[in-house]
C-alpha cells in the first residue's frame, strides 16, 4: 500500500501532505507528553515502531505503482493512541523511503495519511468499540489490527482512483478496479496481521505487563 516515488501528480502529492500535517502536529504534542509523563514507556514505544517498520516493509507487488503489505500500526494505536502512532508511522514511512526505496518522499504525505493516520484511527476506534461492547480482549485486538489494515488499503485505492480516474467510468470505476485487485492479496494479509498482533500483544503483556497495564488498563491482568 506504499505508493511509489513520483507516481502521484504534484497537486495530489501536495494535497495529501497538507491533509496529514495537522494530525502529525497533534501527534508530536501527544508523543512529547507521553515521553515526559511516562519515560519508562520508551521501550514499548520503540517496540511498536519496530513492529510497524518490519511488517510494512514486507511488500508484495500489486497494482502498478503500489504494493500490498501488512501495516503494523494497530499495535501502537491500541497502546499509545492514534495520534502518537501517526507520528511513529510517519517516521517508519520516512525511513523506508530513504533506506529501502519503499514508497517515496513525494508520496510520503499520501502514504502517511492512508497507513499512519487512517489506519491508526480506525484500529484505535475498533479496539475501543470492542472494549465498550465487552468483547474478549484478544478479539478486540484482532479486529482492530485487521480492520485498520483493510481500511488503509481502501484509502490507498481511493487515493489512486482520484489521481487516475477511469476514462469511461471515472472515479467510481477506477476505485472498483483498484479495490478488486488489492483485495486478492490484502484480505489474507490483514487477517494474518490481526493474528500476529494478538500474539505480539500477549508477548508484551508477559514481559512488560505493568507498563502495558498503565498504557491500556483494559489489558490489565492479561485479559483475553
C-alpha positions as CSV (number, residue, x, y, z in Angstrom):
1,X,0.0,0.0,0.0
2,X,3.0,2.3,-0.3
3,X,2.5,4.4,-3.4
4,X,5.9,4.6,-5.1
5,X,8.1,7.7,-5.6
6,X,6.9,10.1,-8.3
7,X,3.7,8.2,-9.1
8,X,1.1,10.8,-7.9
9,X,0.5,14.1,-9.7
10,X,2.1,17.0,-7.9
11,X,-1.2,18.5,-6.8
12,X,-2.3,15.2,-5.2
13,X,1.1,14.8,-3.5
14,X,1.0,18.3,-2.0
15,X,-2.7,17.9,-1.0
16,X,-2.2,14.7,0.9
17,X,0.8,16.2,2.6
18,X,-1.2,19.2,3.8
19,X,-4.0,16.9,4.9
20,X,-1.5,14.9,7.0
21,X,0.2,17.8,8.6
22,X,-2.4,18.7,11.4
23,X,-2.5,15.1,12.6
24,X,1.3,14.9,12.8
25,X,1.4,18.2,14.7
26,X,-1.2,16.8,17.2
27,X,0.7,13.5,17.3
28,X,4.1,15.2,18.1
29,X,2.4,17.0,21.0
30,X,1.0,13.8,22.3
31,X,4.2,11.9,21.9
32,X,6.2,14.6,23.8
33,X,3.7,14.4,26.7
34,X,3.9,10.6,26.7
35,X,7.6,10.6,27.0
36,X,7.6,13.3,29.7
37,X,4.9,11.7,31.8
38,X,5.9,8.0,31.3
39,X,9.5,7.9,30.3
40,X,9.5,4.2,31.1
41,X,7.3,3.5,28.2
42,X,10.1,4.2,25.7
43,X,10.9,0.5,25.3
44,X,7.3,-0.4,24.4
45,X,7.1,2.7,22.2
46,X,10.2,1.5,20.3
47,X,8.8,-2.0,20.0
48,X,5.6,-0.6,18.5
49,X,7.6,1.4,15.9
50,X,9.8,-1.6,15.2
51,X,6.8,-3.8,14.7
52,X,5.3,-1.4,12.2
53,X,8.6,-1.0,10.4
54,X,9.2,-4.7,9.9
55,X,5.6,-5.6,8.9
56,X,5.1,-2.7,6.5
57,X,8.5,-3.5,4.8
58,X,7.2,-6.9,3.8
59,X,5.9,-5.9,0.4
60,X,4.1,-7.9,-2.2
61,X,3.8,-6.3,-5.7
62,X,0.2,-5.4,-6.5
63,X,-1.3,-2.6,-8.5
64,X,1.2,-0.7,-10.8
65,X,2.8,1.9,-8.7
66,X,1.9,0.3,-5.4
67,X,2.1,-2.9,-3.4
68,X,0.4,-4.9,-0.7
69,X,1.8,-5.5,2.8
70,X,0.8,-5.5,6.5
71,X,0.8,-2.2,8.2
72,X,1.7,-2.9,11.8
73,X,0.0,0.3,13.1
74,X,-2.7,-1.5,15.1
75,X,-0.4,-2.5,18.0
76,X,0.9,1.1,18.6
77,X,-2.5,2.6,18.1
78,X,-4.0,0.4,20.8
79,X,-1.1,1.0,23.2
80,X,-0.5,4.8,22.7
81,X,-3.5,6.1,20.8
82,X,-3.8,7.1,17.1
83,X,-2.2,10.5,17.4
84,X,1.1,9.1,18.7
85,X,1.0,6.2,16.3
86,X,0.5,8.6,13.4
87,X,3.9,10.1,14.2
88,X,5.5,6.7,14.6
89,X,4.0,5.6,11.3
90,X,5.3,8.7,9.6
91,X,8.8,8.0,10.8
92,X,8.5,4.4,9.7
93,X,7.5,5.5,6.2
94,X,10.2,8.1,6.0
95,X,13.0,5.6,6.8
96,X,11.5,3.1,4.4
97,X,11.5,5.7,1.6
98,X,15.1,6.7,2.4
99,X,16.7,3.4,3.2
100,X,14.6,0.8,1.3
101,X,13.2,2.7,-1.7
102,X,9.8,1.6,-0.4
103,X,7.3,4.3,-1.0
104,X,8.8,7.7,-1.6
105,X,9.4,11.2,-0.4
106,X,6.9,12.8,-2.9
107,X,4.2,10.3,-1.9
108,X,5.1,10.4,1.8
109,X,2.0,12.5,2.6
110,X,-0.4,10.2,0.8
111,X,1.2,7.1,2.4
112,X,1.2,8.7,5.8
113,X,-2.5,9.6,5.5
114,X,-3.6,6.2,4.5
115,X,-1.5,4.0,6.7
116,X,-0.2,6.0,9.7
117,X,-3.3,8.2,10.2
118,X,-6.4,6.5,8.9
119,X,-5.1,3.0,9.8
120,X,-4.2,4.1,13.3
121,X,-7.5,5.9,14.0
122,X,-9.6,3.0,12.7
123,X,-7.6,0.5,14.7
124,X,-8.0,2.5,17.8
125,X,-11.7,3.1,17.3
126,X,-12.4,-0.6,16.6
127,X,-10.4,-1.6,19.8
128,X,-12.2,1.0,22.0
129,X,-15.5,-0.1,20.5
130,X,-14.8,-3.7,21.2
131,X,-13.8,-2.9,24.8
132,X,-17.0,-0.9,25.2
133,X,-19.0,-3.9,24.0
134,X,-17.1,-6.0,26.4
135,X,-15.7,-8.3,23.7
136,X,-12.8,-10.6,24.6
137,X,-9.6,-8.7,24.7
138,X,-7.9,-10.8,22.0
139,X,-10.9,-10.5,19.7
140,X,-10.9,-6.7,20.0
141,X,-7.1,-6.6,19.2
142,X,-7.6,-8.9,16.2
143,X,-10.4,-6.9,14.8
144,X,-8.6,-3.6,15.4
145,X,-5.4,-4.7,13.6
146,X,-7.3,-6.5,10.8
147,X,-9.7,-3.7,10.0
148,X,-7.1,-1.0,10.4
149,X,-5.1,-2.8,7.7
150,X,-8.1,-3.2,5.4
151,X,-9.1,0.4,5.8
152,X,-5.6,1.5,4.8
153,X,-5.9,-0.5,1.6
154,X,-9.3,1.1,0.9
155,X,-8.0,4.6,1.4
156,X,-4.9,3.9,-0.9
157,X,-7.3,2.6,-3.6
158,X,-9.3,5.8,-3.3
159,X,-6.2,7.9,-3.5
160,X,-5.1,6.1,-6.7
161,X,-8.6,6.4,-8.1
162,X,-8.7,10.1,-7.5
163,X,-5.3,10.5,-9.2
164,X,-6.1,8.2,-12.1
165,X,-9.9,8.1,-12.8
166,X,-11.0,5.6,-15.5
167,X,-11.5,7.3,-18.9
168,X,-15.0,5.8,-19.2
169,X,-16.4,5.1,-15.7
170,X,-14.4,7.9,-13.9
171,X,-13.5,7.8,-10.2
172,X,-16.0,5.0,-9.3
173,X,-14.9,2.7,-11.9
174,X,-11.2,3.2,-11.1
175,X,-11.8,2.7,-7.4
176,X,-13.7,-0.5,-8.0
177,X,-10.7,-1.8,-10.1
178,X,-8.1,-0.8,-7.5
179,X,-10.2,-2.3,-4.6
180,X,-10.7,-5.5,-6.5
181,X,-7.1,-6.0,-7.4
182,X,-5.8,-5.1,-3.9
183,X,-8.4,-7.5,-2.2
184,X,-6.7,-10.6,-3.6
185,X,-3.6,-10.1,-1.5
186,X,-4.7,-7.6,1.2
187,X,-7.5,-9.6,2.8
188,X,-5.4,-12.6,3.8
189,X,-2.6,-10.2,4.8
190,X,-4.9,-8.3,7.1
191,X,-6.1,-11.5,8.8
192,X,-2.6,-12.6,9.3
193,X,-1.6,-9.2,10.7
194,X,-4.6,-9.4,13.2
195,X,-3.4,-12.8,14.4
196,X,0.2,-11.7,14.7
197,X,-0.8,-8.5,16.6
198,X,-2.6,-10.6,19.2
199,X,0.4,-12.8,19.6
200,X,2.8,-9.9,20.0
201,X,0.5,-8.1,22.4
202,X,0.4,-11.2,24.6
203,X,4.2,-11.4,24.5
204,X,4.4,-7.8,25.6
205,X,2.0,-8.4,28.4
206,X,4.0,-11.4,29.6
207,X,7.3,-9.4,29.6
208,X,6.1,-5.8,30.4
209,X,2.8,-6.4,32.0
210,X,3.0,-3.4,34.3
211,X,3.8,-0.9,31.6
212,X,1.1,-2.4,29.3
213,X,-1.5,-2.1,32.1
214,X,-0.6,1.5,32.6
215,X,-1.0,2.2,28.9
216,X,-4.2,0.2,28.4
217,X,-6.0,-0.6,31.7
218,X,-8.4,-2.9,29.8
219,X,-5.4,-5.2,29.2
220,X,-4.5,-5.5,32.8
221,X,-4.1,-9.0,34.1
222,X,-3.8,-10.4,30.6
223,X,-7.5,-10.1,29.8
224,X,-8.4,-12.3,26.9
